[in-house]
């Protein structure tokens, strides 16, 4: 698998996402996957908010969350079936000229799966290819692990889950639980290549990845109800 991050100019709020991608990626070969950071997707959708002070920011985070629990450093929240810090609400990499110095916040995209599908349809026509995957990426932290890893907020054109259940391991034992989260694995690899700081690489091209390309994705294939999740005992039964 090869990953090539794409350095770009600054993305402006309400800018056309398809035009931005095609301007910075003039060619794309069949079977590629394009990773797009959620920040520019959110900016394209105008998904920003203004908050003066921690109290207003907390109100925005709670409004974006299914539930929110205050921790030492951040709000631990559930958003779109994922456990995220601050519901993905972020102040980093906000252009000060556009209000970043005065409390501007970037929210998560409204519907990353829908955006990924629309972007895929446009790029299939633009590049005249048949197989193309799109992954909308963000970053998150994992319990008891330092640093962030990538997460796929939405994707299109590829199967997000590889199921090994019922198959045999190298010694012939039947696998009972093993599944590979393909979408988040791609997002993590792309996030590592794109960077989290001043790299200015909101796009990445992934080639020769071991994925199954599909026309339609199952938006719920990666979701697990909290009651069935192995981390369920860590959360209070009654949500705030």
Buried (B, 14 or more C-beta within 10 A) or exposed (E): EEBBBBEBEEBEBEEEBBEBBBEBBEEBEEBBBBBBBBBBBBBBBEBBBEBEEEEBBBEBBBEBBBBBBEEEEBBBBBBBEBBBBBBBBBBEBBBEEBBBEEBBBBBBBEBBBEBBBBBBBBBBEBBEBEBBBBBBBBBBBEEEEEEBBBBBBBBBBBBBBBEBEEEEEEEEEEEEEEEEBBBBBBBBBBBBBBBBEEEBBBBBBBEEBEBEBBEEBEBEBBEEEBEEEEEEEEBEEEEE
